[in-house]
Amino acid sequence: MTFDALPDGWTVWHEESEGRAILAYRPDVFDTEAFPAPCLPTVYLSPGSPRRRPGSGESDGWTVTLYLEPEVEARVESADDRPAAVETAVEFARAFAAGDVDYREVYQVPREAYFERLDELLGREA
């Protein structure tokens, strides 16, 4: 599977030859004026597992993470190989674009004004 099936609004922001990739949602509006740049929703696709010990040299699959901000993870899943990880990344992007990610639940400090604007961007009601 490739990133050709990304929903509208999502783009491949960065892709490395060894397979790492970053997808970004609407970088055209997360520009510090319309929406805060640090809040750019991203999906990271990276080799390895978050449970792997650093420096172990082990390869144990891939990790896919949907970030709402650098420190705010909305979803994290592991995959056995890169094609499965790409599929998961596209699923995360589709879920976010469809309004199926409840971003209010993952923030520890509510940001209601931001959430309302994000609801409008995604075309969903609060």
PyMOL commands that set and color helices and strands:
alter all, ss='L'
color gray80, all
select helices_A, chain A and resi 3-5+37-39+82-97+103-106+112-122
alter helices_A, ss='H'
color red, helices_A
select strands_A, chain A and resi 10-15+21-25+42-47+62-69+72-79
alter strands_A, ss='S'
color yellow, strands_A
deselect
rebuild
show_as cartoon
